[in-house]
Amino acid sequence: MAAKTIEQRLEQLYKLQTIDTRLDQLRAVRGELPMEVSDLEDELIGLNTRLANFNTEIETFKEQIVANKEQIRTSTELIRKYKAQLDNVKNNREFDALNKEVEIQDLTIQAAEKKIGEVDRSIKLKEELINDVQARLDEREKDLENKKQELKEITEETEKEEKSIQSERESALGTIDEKLIKAYDRIRNNFRNGIAVAPILRAACGGCFAKVPPQLQSDIRQSKKIVICEACGRIQIDARMAGIEDHVEEEVKPKRRAVRKK
C-alpha cells in the first residue's frame, strides 16, 4: 500500500474533526442535564446520610433517657430504703449518714431529670432538622425523577443518530495513523469546543483567530507538511480543504478589476 501524502492525512483528520463536531453538537442537545442528574444524585446521597446521622443521634439520646430514667428509679428505691432505715437508727451518726445518702440520691434524681429535659429538647431539635431535610429530600427526588425522564427522552431521540455517527467515526479512525490520532485527541481535549483541526480564514487561525505568517500560509496551502498554530496549538489546514472560500481572496478580486478599469 502506497504511503499516504500529508494532504491525504490532513483530509482524513479534518473528516474526523467534522464527525466529532457533529457528535459534540448532538450531545450538546442534552445540555447540562447529565451533570445536573449526577449532581442531584450526589445531593441525595448527602441528604440521606444526614438523615441517617440524625436518626442515629436520636437513638443515642433515647438510650440516654432510658439510662437516666433507670437512674431515677434506682435512686428513688434507695431513698425509700434509707428513709425506712431512719426509723431504726440508734444514734445521731447513723441518722446523719442516712440523711446524707437521701440528699445525694435526691441530687442524683434532679440531675437525671435535668438531663432528660435537655435530651428531650435535643430530640425535638433533631426531629425538626429531620423534617426539613426530609422535605428537601422529597423535593430533590422529584427533581431527579423529572431530570432523568427529560434526559431519557432526549437520549432516545438522539441515540439512533449518535450510533450512526459513532459508527462513521470508527470507520474514519481506521484510516488514520495511530500517532496522528493520539496527537489529535490530545489537542482536542485542550479546548472546550473540541476543535483540533482549524482552517485558515482571512489569514488567521480559524480556532484562535491569531494571524498566520505569510510563509506558514504558503506551507498550509501546499499541504506538504503538518502545520501547528503557533498561538493555540491546533492543526491548521487550507480553507479550501474545509470547503470554505478564503475571504481574503474574495476581497482582492474586486480591487484587481478596479485597477484594470483605470
C-alpha positions in Angstrom: 0.0 0.0 0.0 1.4 3.4 -1.0 2.3 5.8 1.8 -0.3 8.5 2.4 0.6 12.0 1.4 0.5 14.8 4.0 -2.5 16.2 2.2 -4.4 12.9 2.5 -3.6 12.7 6.2 -4.8 16.2 6.7 -8.0 15.5 4.8 -8.6 12.4 6.9 -8.0 14.4 10.1 -10.4 17.1 9.1 -13.0 14.5 8.2 -12.6 13.1 11.7 -12.9 16.6 13.1 -16.2 17.2 11.2 -17.6 13.9 12.6 -16.6 14.8 16.1 -18.1 18.2 15.8 -21.4 16.6 14.7 -21.2 14.3 17.8 -20.5 17.3 20.0 -23.4 19.2 18.6 -25.7 16.2 19.1 -24.6 15.7 22.7 -24.9 19.4 23.3 -28.7 18.9 22.9 -28.6 17.2 26.2 -27.0 20.4 27.6 -26.2 20.2 31.3 -28.7 17.5 32.0 -26.2 14.7 32.6 -24.3 16.8 35.0 -27.5 18.0 36.7 -28.6 14.4 37.2 -25.2 13.5 38.6 -25.2 16.5 41.0 -28.8 15.6 42.2 -27.8 12.0 42.8 -24.8 13.2 44.9 -27.0 15.7 46.8 -29.5 12.9 47.6 -26.7 10.7 48.9 -25.6 13.6 51.2 -29.2 14.2 52.4 -29.8 10.5 53.1 -26.5 10.4 55.0 -27.6 13.4 57.1 -30.9 11.7 57.8 -29.2 8.5 58.9 -26.9 10.5 61.2 -29.8 12.4 62.8 -31.7 9.2 63.4 -28.6 7.6 64.9 -28.2 10.6 67.2 -31.9 10.4 68.3 -31.4 6.7 69.1 -28.4 7.7 71.2 -30.5 10.4 73.0 -33.3 7.9 73.7 -30.8 5.5 75.2 -29.6 8.3 77.5 -33.2 8.9 78.5 -33.7 5.3 79.4 -30.4 5.3 81.3 -31.4 8.4 83.3 -34.9 7.0 84.0 -33.3 3.9 85.3 -31.0 6.0 87.5 -34.1 7.8 88.8 -35.8 4.5 89.6 -32.7 3.2 91.4 -32.3 6.5 93.4 -35.9 6.5 94.3 -35.7 2.9 95.6 -32.6 3.8 97.6 -34.3 6.9 99.1 -37.2 4.6 100.1 -34.8 2.2 101.6 -32.8 4.9 103.5 -36.0 6.5 104.9 -37.2 3.2 106.1 -33.8 2.7 107.9 -34.2 6.1 109.6 -36.9 4.6 111.8 -34.4 2.2 113.3 -31.3 4.4 113.8 -29.6 4.0 117.1 -27.6 7.3 117.1 -27.2 10.6 115.5 -24.3 9.5 113.5 -26.3 6.9 111.7 -29.2 9.4 111.3 -26.9 12.0 109.7 -25.3 9.4 107.4 -28.7 8.1 106.2 -29.9 11.7 105.6 -26.8 12.4 103.7 -27.4 9.4 101.4 -31.0 10.6 100.9 -29.7 14.0 100.0 -27.2 12.5 97.5 -29.9 10.5 95.8 -32.2 13.5 95.6 -29.5 15.4 93.8 -28.9 12.4 91.6 -32.6 12.4 90.6 -32.6 16.1 90.0 -29.5 15.8 87.7 -31.1 12.9 85.8 -34.4 14.8 85.4 -32.4 17.8 84.1 -30.5 15.6 81.7 -33.8 14.0 80.4 -35.2 17.5 79.8 -32.0 18.6 77.9 -32.1 15.4 75.8 -35.8 15.8 75.1 -35.1 19.3 73.7 -32.2 17.9 71.6 -34.5 15.2 70.2 -37.1 17.8 69.2 -34.4 19.9 67.5 -33.2 16.9 65.6 -36.7 16.0 64.6 -37.2 19.5 63.2 -34.0 19.1 61.3 -35.1 15.7 60.0 -38.4 17.2 58.8 -36.5 20.0 57.0 -34.1 17.5 55.4 -36.8 15.1 54.5 -38.8 17.9 52.8 -35.7 18.8 50.8 -35.1 15.2 50.0 -38.6 14.7 48.7 -38.3 17.8 46.6 -34.9 16.8 45.2 -36.1 13.3 44.5 -38.9 14.7 42.3 -36.4 17.0 40.6 -34.2 14.0 39.9 -37.1 12.0 38.5 -38.0 14.8 36.2 -34.4 15.4 35.1 -33.9 11.7 34.4 -37.1 11.5 32.4 -36.1 14.5 30.4 -32.7 13.1 29.8 -34.1 9.7 28.8 -36.5 11.4 26.2 -33.6 13.4 24.7 -31.3 10.4 24.7 -33.9 8.2 23.0 -34.4 10.9 20.3 -30.7 11.2 19.5 -29.5 7.7 20.3 -30.0 6.3 16.7 -28.3 9.2 15.1 -25.5 9.1 17.6 -24.8 5.5 17.0 -24.7 6.2 13.2 -22.2 9.0 13.7 -20.2 6.9 16.1 -20.0 4.1 13.5 -18.9 6.6 11.0 -16.2 7.8 13.4 -14.9 4.3 14.0 -14.5 3.9 10.2 -12.7 7.2 10.0 -10.3 6.2 12.8 -9.3 3.1 10.8 -7.9 5.3 8.0 -5.7 7.4 10.3 -2.2 6.6 11.7 -2.4 5.9 15.5 0.2 8.5 16.2 -1.8 11.2 14.5 -5.0 10.1 16.3 -3.2 10.5 19.7 -1.9 14.0 18.7 -5.4 14.9 17.5 -7.1 13.7 20.7 -4.6 15.5 22.9 -5.2 18.8 21.1 -8.9 18.3 21.0 -9.0 17.7 24.8 -7.3 21.1 25.3 -10.3 23.0 24.0 -13.9 23.2 25.3 -15.3 23.4 21.7 -13.3 20.3 20.8 -11.8 21.9 17.7 -8.4 20.4 17.0 -8.2 21.0 13.2 -8.9 24.5 12.1 -8.9 26.1 8.6 -7.1 29.3 7.9 -9.6 32.2 7.4 -8.7 35.7 6.4 -5.0 34.9 7.0 -5.8 33.8 10.6 -6.2 30.6 12.5 -9.9 29.6 12.4 -9.6 28.3 16.0 -8.0 31.2 17.9 -8.0 33.9 15.2 -4.3 34.6 15.6 -2.7 35.9 12.4 -0.7 33.4 10.5 2.7 34.5 8.9 2.7 34.5 5.1 5.3 31.7 4.9 3.2 29.4 7.1 0.1 30.3 5.0 2.0 29.1 1.9 3.0 25.9 3.6 -0.6 25.3 4.7 -1.9 25.9 1.2 0.6 23.4 -0.3 -0.3 20.8 2.3 3.3 19.4 2.2 3.7 19.3 6.0 1.5 19.4 9.1 1.5 23.0 10.5 0.6 23.7 14.1 -0.8 27.1 15.1 1.9 29.0 17.0 -0.7 30.6 19.3 -3.2 27.8 20.2 -1.5 24.5 19.0 -4.3 23.5 16.7 -3.6 21.7 13.4 -4.1 24.1 10.6 -5.4 23.4 7.1 -6.2 25.4 4.0 -9.7 26.8 3.9 -10.4 25.0 0.6 -9.8 21.7 2.2 -12.6 22.5 4.6 -14.8 23.5 1.7 -14.6 27.2 2.5 -13.7 30.0 0.1 -10.9 32.3 1.5 -12.5 35.7 2.2 -9.2 37.4 1.7 -9.1 36.3 -2.0 -12.7 37.3 -2.4 -11.8 40.8 -1.3 -8.7 41.0 -3.5 -10.6 40.3 -6.8 -12.7 43.5 -6.9 -9.5 45.5 -6.3 -7.8 43.9 -9.3 -10.8 44.6 -11.5 -10.8 48.2 -10.3 -7.2 48.5 -11.3 -7.9 47.2 -14.9 -10.6 49.9 -15.3 -8.1 52.7 -14.9 
